[in-house]
Amino acid sequence: MRRPLEGLKVLDLTHGVAGPYCTMVLGDLGCDIIKIEKPGRGDATRYMNVSEKFHSDIPRVGGDYFLAINRNKRAITLEMKSPEGRKICEELAAWADIVVQNFRPGVTARLGLDYESLRKINPRLIYGNISGYGMDGSMSDKAGMDIAVQARAGLLSITGAADSTEPVRPGSSLSDFGGGIYLVTALLTALYDRERTGVGQEVSVSLLDATMSFLINYSVAVMDGQADIKPLGSGHPQLAPYQALPTADGYVVVATGTNKIYREFCVALGRPDLVDEPAFASNQSRVKNRKALVEKLSAQFLGKTTDAWIEILEAADIPCAPVNTLQTAFDELGHTSPGMTQKVEHPALGQLSQLGVPFHFSNCKGDIRRPPPMLSEHTDSVLHEVLGRSDAQIAQLRQAKVI
């Protein structure tokens, strides 16, 4: 089957997490991605690791973070501050449909690689910016990292154990990945608009805006109702019970999102009294009396194992789940969604695991065509094939430390 974005070309000037995640998604959907890294060192995520397995030869191969979010890309090294490096970037921008960058605001303008400069070379260019706090405004010059953005967005203040005052970071880089997905959406929208107008445009996403948009379910309550949202552990400020409950050997998450599901949940537990009791009769009353309800439920759930409760709740079609470890979750994924766990052949590591492409289409598909690249792996081939440089010209660029 064809790839939905096959034939589209992307010049990737990003580093770190949000930008590379965006371009990885575009690559998964079929775009041809050329990623530029700084000579010698490369992308900072080449040095980010959890697993000891990837600690050797990190700069060349990449840490496990880099290996997770940089597949389907050709990687070249290029000193963009040099006149020759800037010229190569300009030629690649002329080749590309999309440029994506995540330098601090003002950096690309100083390099002569901002949208206003490159649109003169390629009027059909779609130019994507992703930044911590926007391209203008009062905080645009501030350094933006995922945890700092989550803190400023208020996310850390509502995450953590109930009654705790310690800020807790969610286990995933939500601002980075959310910002990346928002930028993908904006770029595809601009491409559709280009089909109607024939000209490109600049699109921008800030990690702060993306993160605040994840808090939309609280927006009206906080802005208009002055509600004070507090951490509730796994609980939900607007629903109850909607959280993890302790079992004899672990935890089970239950999600009673409606009064109907709550009634069916109580029947499955053999506790019709929890339906009839006025304090728990509606979601509003259950939220108000959350502590008392959770105490009753917790006492009952401690009497059976996680597997036993899952069997009971699933038989009643109650939304529920065990609280898996990551290892268990990835193991299960191979059965629940076989295409989401794949192996690719890496030039240095051999078989390398990769999460699959989460998009499913009836007439096309995304796929993994290239493993995460080695540092500078495709420099010579890109300069040869895309820009027509000769061996002698490439040797001169290398001698001058442009590549």
C-alpha positions, 0 to 999 in steps of 0.5 A: 500500500502507498504511504499517505505523505510519500513524495513530500520532502522535509528539511529537519533542523530540529534537536532535542525532543519535540521537533524530532518527534514531529519529524519522526511522525512525518517520516512514519507517514511517508515523508523523506526526512533529512536531519541536520546535526552539528558536526562532532557531537550531534543531537543532544538526545544521543546522550540520553539513556536509561539502559546501560546497553546504549552507553558505549559509543554514544555519540556515533550511535545515539542514546536510547532516547535518540533511538526512539524518536529519530527513525525514518530519517537520513542524517547529515552533519553540517556547520550552519554558521559557515557560509558554505553550510548556510548555502547547503541549507538553502539548497536543501530548503529549495528541495524541501516541501517543509522545514522544521526548526526548534532553535530559540526565536531569533537564531534562524534569522541570524543564520539567514535560515528563517522563513522570510529568508527561505521563502524567497528561495522556495515560495511554496515552502511550509516552515514550522517553528516549535518553541517553548513559549512562542515566537514572540510575546513576553516569554519568547526569549526564555529557555524551554524544557519539558519539565519547565513548561509543565511547571509553568502550565500548572500541570505539576501542581495537579499531579501527585498524591492527594494532600501532597504539596510536592510537585510531581512530573508525569512519567512522560514528556507530555509537553514535548510530545504534545507540542510535536503532534500539534506541529504535525497537525499545523504542518498538514493543515498548511500543506492542504492550504497550499493545495488551494493557494499554491503558496506556502506559509509559516506555522508555529506551535509553543510547548506552553500552548500545547500543554495548556490545551491538554488542560482544556477540561479544567479551563472553564472551571478555573477561568470562570469558576475560580476552581482550585484543582488539587492533586488526587493521585490517580483520581479525577477532579470531575469524576468519581470513582475514576482512579486506582483502587488497592487490591490484595496484590496490586491496583485496579483502575476503574473508570465510572464515567457516567451514572449508568456505569456507576450503577452497573459497577456497584451491581458487579460488586454486589453493593447496591447500597452504594447506588441508593445512598444519597451521598453517592447517587450522582456524579456530583455527590460522589465527587463531593463525597469522594473520600468516603466512597473511596474508603468503602471501595478500597476496603472491599477491593483489598479482599481480592487479587487484581486478576479476580477483580479484572475478571469480575469487572470485565464480565460486567463491561466496566472500564477497568485495567490493571496498573501495569509496569512498562515492561508488562505493557510493552509485552502486552502490546505485542498481542493487543496491537501486533503492528505496534512492536517491530524490529529494525536492523540498525547498522551498529546495534543489529536488531533494534526494537521500535514502537510501530506507527499508531495511524491506521488507514484503509487505503494507505499506511505508515511504516518504518523504512529506516532505523535511527541514523548513525551520526553523519551516516548519510552526509555523503549520499545526501550531498551526492544524490540530492545536491549533486556534489562531487567527491572532490567537493565533499572532501573540500567541505570535510576538510573545511569542517563544514561537514 
